[in-house]
Amino acid sequence: MEPLTLLTVAVGLIGMIHIGDNIAKVLAKGKGAAAAKTVTRSDWYCFFRMSELLGPDWKPVEQRERERKNLTDTKRDEKRRQLANRPRLYVS
């Protein structure tokens, strides 16, 4: 056989084995487990933690967004309280 034919057959065989293996894994887990949510890991690049790379005051994006929203809500509530306590002008 020609070398190109052998290469094509080898790539095809490896591809079929790979697809068969993936199908077997999906069938072994079941339908519900295949759609499981992935969990974000706290470590990065094998053995570094983000706080070691970016400093001790580093926070994940979700936490920073929550803190920013809470601060905005607090400021908004404080302004509402100030406006509620201001003197009113009554027209008679």
PyRosetta script that sets phi, psi and omega in degrees:
from pyrosetta import init, pose_from_sequence

init()
pose = pose_from_sequence("MEPLTLLTVAVGLIGMIHIGDNIAKVLAKGKGAAAAKTVTRSDWYCFFRMSELLGPDWKPVEQRERERKNLTDTKRDEKRRQLANRPRLYVS")
pose.set_psi(1, 156.6)
pose.set_omega(1, 179.1)
pose.set_phi(2, -77.8)
pose.set_psi(2, 152.6)
pose.set_omega(2, 180.0)
pose.set_phi(3, -61.5)
pose.set_psi(3, -36.0)
pose.set_omega(3, 179.6)
pose.set_phi(4, -66.5)
pose.set_psi(4, -36.6)
pose.set_omega(4, 177.3)
pose.set_phi(5, -67.2)
pose.set_psi(5, -41.9)
pose.set_omega(5, 178.3)
pose.set_phi(6, -62.8)
pose.set_psi(6, -41.5)
pose.set_omega(6, 178.6)
pose.set_phi(7, -63.6)
pose.set_psi(7, -43.4)
pose.set_omega(7, 179.7)
pose.set_phi(8, -63.1)
pose.set_psi(8, -43.7)
pose.set_omega(8, 179.3)
pose.set_phi(9, -64.6)
pose.set_psi(9, -41.7)
pose.set_omega(9, -179.6)
pose.set_phi(10, -65.1)
pose.set_psi(10, -44.6)
pose.set_omega(10, 178.8)
pose.set_phi(11, -64.6)
pose.set_psi(11, -41.8)
pose.set_omega(11, 177.9)
pose.set_phi(12, -62.8)
pose.set_psi(12, -43.0)
pose.set_omega(12, 179.8)
pose.set_phi(13, -64.5)
pose.set_psi(13, -43.6)
pose.set_omega(13, 178.4)
pose.set_phi(14, -63.9)
pose.set_psi(14, -40.3)
pose.set_omega(14, 178.2)
pose.set_phi(15, -63.1)
pose.set_psi(15, -42.5)
pose.set_omega(15, 179.1)
pose.set_phi(16, -65.9)
pose.set_psi(16, -40.1)
pose.set_omega(16, 178.0)
pose.set_phi(17, -64.3)
pose.set_psi(17, -42.5)
pose.set_omega(17, 179.5)
pose.set_phi(18, -62.2)
pose.set_psi(18, -47.4)
pose.set_omega(18, 179.2)
pose.set_phi(19, -62.6)
pose.set_psi(19, -43.5)
pose.set_omega(19, 178.2)
pose.set_phi(20, -62.2)
pose.set_psi(20, -40.0)
pose.set_omega(20, 178.4)
pose.set_phi(21, -64.5)
pose.set_psi(21, -43.5)
pose.set_omega(21, 178.3)
pose.set_phi(22, -63.6)
pose.set_psi(22, -40.3)
pose.set_omega(22, 177.9)
pose.set_phi(23, -64.2)
pose.set_psi(23, -42.1)
pose.set_omega(23, 178.8)
pose.set_phi(24, -63.0)
pose.set_psi(24, -39.7)
pose.set_omega(24, 178.4)
pose.set_phi(25, -64.9)
pose.set_psi(25, -41.9)
pose.set_omega(25, -180.0)
pose.set_phi(26, -65.7)
pose.set_psi(26, -42.8)
pose.set_omega(26, 179.8)
pose.set_phi(27, -68.7)
pose.set_psi(27, -31.7)
pose.set_omega(27, 179.6)
pose.set_phi(28, -71.5)
pose.set_psi(28, -36.0)
pose.set_omega(28, -179.4)
pose.set_phi(29, -76.0)
pose.set_psi(29, -35.9)
pose.set_omega(29, -174.4)
pose.set_phi(30, 98.3)
pose.set_psi(30, 169.8)
pose.set_omega(30, -175.6)
pose.set_phi(31, -71.4)
pose.set_psi(31, -38.0)
pose.set_omega(31, -176.8)
pose.set_phi(32, -69.4)
pose.set_psi(32, -36.9)
pose.set_omega(32, -176.8)
pose.set_phi(33, -75.5)
pose.set_psi(33, -22.6)
pose.set_omega(33, -178.1)
pose.set_phi(34, -70.1)
pose.set_psi(34, -26.0)
pose.set_omega(34, -177.9)
pose.set_phi(35, -100.2)
pose.set_psi(35, 25.1)
pose.set_omega(35, -178.8)
pose.set_phi(36, -68.1)
pose.set_psi(36, 148.4)
pose.set_omega(36, -178.8)
pose.set_phi(37, -78.4)
pose.set_psi(37, 137.3)
pose.set_omega(37, 178.4)
pose.set_phi(38, -79.8)
pose.set_psi(38, 146.0)
pose.set_omega(38, -178.6)
pose.set_phi(39, -102.6)
pose.set_psi(39, 132.6)
pose.set_omega(39, 178.4)
pose.set_phi(40, -77.3)
pose.set_psi(40, 128.9)
pose.set_omega(40, -178.5)
pose.set_phi(41, -86.7)
pose.set_psi(41, 151.2)
pose.set_omega(41, -179.7)
pose.set_phi(42, -85.5)
pose.set_psi(42, -16.8)
pose.set_omega(42, 178.4)
pose.set_phi(43, -95.3)
pose.set_psi(43, 159.6)
pose.set_omega(43, -175.3)
pose.set_phi(44, -138.8)
pose.set_psi(44, 144.1)
pose.set_omega(44, 178.2)
pose.set_phi(45, 53.5)
pose.set_psi(45, 57.1)
pose.set_omega(45, 175.3)
pose.set_phi(46, 72.1)
pose.set_psi(46, -63.6)
pose.set_omega(46, -170.4)
pose.set_phi(47, -130.6)
pose.set_psi(47, 3.2)
pose.set_omega(47, 177.1)
pose.set_phi(48, -93.6)
pose.set_psi(48, 145.1)
pose.set_omega(48, 170.0)
pose.set_phi(49, -100.6)
pose.set_psi(49, 150.4)
pose.set_omega(49, -177.2)
pose.set_phi(50, -60.1)
pose.set_psi(50, -35.5)
pose.set_omega(50, -179.7)
pose.set_phi(51, -66.0)
pose.set_psi(51, -29.8)
pose.set_omega(51, 177.1)
pose.set_phi(52, -72.5)
pose.set_psi(52, -31.2)
pose.set_omega(52, -179.5)
pose.set_phi(53, -84.2)
pose.set_psi(53, -38.3)
pose.set_omega(53, -172.5)
pose.set_phi(54, -108.2)
pose.set_psi(54, 1.0)
pose.set_omega(54, 178.0)
pose.set_phi(55, 106.2)
pose.set_psi(55, 163.1)
pose.set_omega(55, -175.4)
pose.set_phi(56, -71.4)
pose.set_psi(56, -20.2)
pose.set_omega(56, -179.1)
pose.set_phi(57, -92.1)
pose.set_psi(57, 11.9)
pose.set_omega(57, 179.1)
pose.set_phi(58, -70.4)
pose.set_psi(58, 140.0)
pose.set_omega(58, 177.1)
pose.set_phi(59, -134.2)
pose.set_psi(59, 149.3)
pose.set_omega(59, 176.6)
pose.set_phi(60, -63.1)
pose.set_psi(60, 158.2)
pose.set_omega(60, -177.0)
pose.set_phi(61, -59.9)
pose.set_psi(61, -41.6)
pose.set_omega(61, -178.0)
pose.set_phi(62, -61.7)
pose.set_psi(62, -41.8)
pose.set_omega(62, -179.2)
pose.set_phi(63, -68.0)
pose.set_psi(63, -40.2)
pose.set_omega(63, 177.9)
pose.set_phi(64, -63.7)
pose.set_psi(64, -40.5)
pose.set_omega(64, 178.8)
pose.set_phi(65, -64.8)
pose.set_psi(65, -41.1)
pose.set_omega(65, 178.1)
pose.set_phi(66, -62.5)
pose.set_psi(66, -44.2)
pose.set_omega(66, -180.0)
pose.set_phi(67, -64.8)
pose.set_psi(67, -40.2)
pose.set_omega(67, 178.6)
pose.set_phi(68, -64.2)
pose.set_psi(68, -41.8)
pose.set_omega(68, 178.9)
pose.set_phi(69, -65.6)
pose.set_psi(69, -42.3)
pose.set_omega(69, 178.7)
pose.set_phi(70, -63.5)
pose.set_psi(70, -40.0)
pose.set_omega(70, 178.5)
pose.set_phi(71, -64.7)
pose.set_psi(71, -42.8)
pose.set_omega(71, 178.2)
pose.set_phi(72, -62.7)
pose.set_psi(72, -44.2)
pose.set_omega(72, 178.5)
pose.set_phi(73, -62.5)
pose.set_psi(73, -39.8)
pose.set_omega(73, 179.3)
pose.set_phi(74, -64.3)
pose.set_psi(74, -44.6)
pose.set_omega(74, 178.4)
pose.set_phi(75, -63.6)
pose.set_psi(75, -40.2)
pose.set_omega(75, 179.8)
pose.set_phi(76, -64.3)
pose.set_psi(76, -43.0)
pose.set_omega(76, 178.5)
pose.set_phi(77, -64.9)
pose.set_psi(77, -39.7)
pose.set_omega(77, 178.8)
pose.set_phi(78, -63.4)
pose.set_psi(78, -41.0)
pose.set_omega(78, 178.9)
pose.set_phi(79, -66.0)
pose.set_psi(79, -39.4)
pose.set_omega(79, 177.1)
pose.set_phi(80, -61.7)
pose.set_psi(80, -41.4)
pose.set_omega(80, 179.3)
pose.set_phi(81, -64.5)
pose.set_psi(81, -40.7)
pose.set_omega(81, 179.2)
pose.set_phi(82, -64.6)
pose.set_psi(82, -41.6)
pose.set_omega(82, 179.8)
pose.set_phi(83, -69.0)
pose.set_psi(83, -32.1)
pose.set_omega(83, 179.8)
pose.set_phi(84, -71.1)
pose.set_psi(84, -29.0)
pose.set_omega(84, -177.0)
pose.set_phi(85, -91.5)
pose.set_psi(85, -2.5)
pose.set_omega(85, -178.5)
pose.set_phi(86, -73.1)
pose.set_psi(86, 153.8)
pose.set_omega(86, 179.9)
pose.set_phi(87, -68.5)
pose.set_psi(87, 144.9)
pose.set_omega(87, -179.0)
pose.set_phi(88, -102.0)
pose.set_psi(88, 149.2)
pose.set_omega(88, 175.3)
pose.set_phi(89, -102.5)
pose.set_psi(89, 119.0)
pose.set_omega(89, -179.1)
pose.set_phi(90, -104.4)
pose.set_psi(90, 135.6)
pose.set_omega(90, 177.6)
pose.set_phi(91, -100.4)
pose.set_psi(91, 128.5)
pose.set_omega(91, -178.5)
pose.set_phi(92, -104.5)
pose.dump_pdb("model.pdb")
